[in-house]
Amino acid sequence: MTKKESKIMLEKIIKGVKSAIAEVYENARKNGTELVISKKPGVVTKIKVK
């Protein structure tokens, strides 16, 4: 895989991850639930979505 191909693949992965995060956030907003985000093992942050 060339450097250009790996860069294109990485950009596609980043775009997919951003899309997935946006979908999870939107579903939480619609359902009125809270998101739990792990920053490092054993440390979580709860975010209320309005």
C-alpha positions, 0 to 999 in steps of 0.5 A: 500500500502506498502512502497516498492509498493509506492516507485515503483509507485513513480519511475514510475511517475518520469520516466513518467514525465521525458519522457513527459518533454523530448517529449515537449522539443524535439517538441519545438526544432523541431518547433523552438518555445520557452518554458514557464516555471512557477517557482511560481505563476505569475513568468514565464521564457521563454526558446528559444530552438535551 
